[in-house]
Amino acid sequence: MKPATLDNVAKYNSRLLAICNHCAHTVELNLRQLIDRHGRSYPVPRIKKRLRCTRCQSDSCAVQVALPLEKSL
């Protein structure tokens, strides 16, 4: 099975979360900026190699594809 790409994330209106494996700090990544920088075919698993936690400076981070936020009724 091929890894998810930024295009897959955008197509399903999903979100990308970066989670620090050391302190659990979690942020939503800017999908538009990632696509502009790396292209739509960039594999999601490769993103974690480029991350560093802004809270504790650890370079041990995970990337998780998350469902879109539900809109209020």
N, C-alpha and C positions, 0 to 999 in steps of 0.2 A: 504494500500500500504506500502511495506517495504521501509525503507530509503536506499538511495544509499550507497554502500560500496566502500572501496578503490579499490576492484577488478573491480567494474563497471567503476570507473574513469579511471583505467589503460586500461581496455578493449576497451574503446572508445577513447583512446589517449587524454582524456580531461585533464584539469589542475585544481588545487585547489588554490583558492585565499583566503587569510585571510584579512579581512577588519575591521579596528578598528571602532567601533560605536561612539567613542568619537572624534577622530581627522581625521578619514577617511584614515589613512595610510594604504596602500595596498601592500601586498607582495605575491609572488607565493610560495606555500609550496612545499617542496621536496617530491614528491610522493614516490620515491624509499625508502627514509629513513622512511617514515610513514609506508609503507608496511613491511619493515624489522623489525621495532619496534613493530607494533601492529597486523600484519597479514592482509591478503587480505580481510577477512570477516569483518574487523572493520568498523562500521557504520560512515559515514561522519559527521552526526550531532554531534557525541560525541567528535569530534576533537576540537570544539570551547570551550569546557570546560577546555581544556588544554592550551589555547593560552593567551598570554599577548603581548600587543603592544610594539614594541621595540622603538617607538618614545616617547609615552606619558605614558607608563607603565600601561595603563588601561587593565583590564581583561574582558572588554565588547567587544568581537570580534565576527564577523560573518564569516562563511565559505561559499564560493560560488564555485560551479562547473562551470568552464568556458570552452568554446569550444577551441580546439587546435588552435595554431597560424597557419595562412596560410603560406605556403612556397612561396618564391618569384618565379615568373615565369622566 
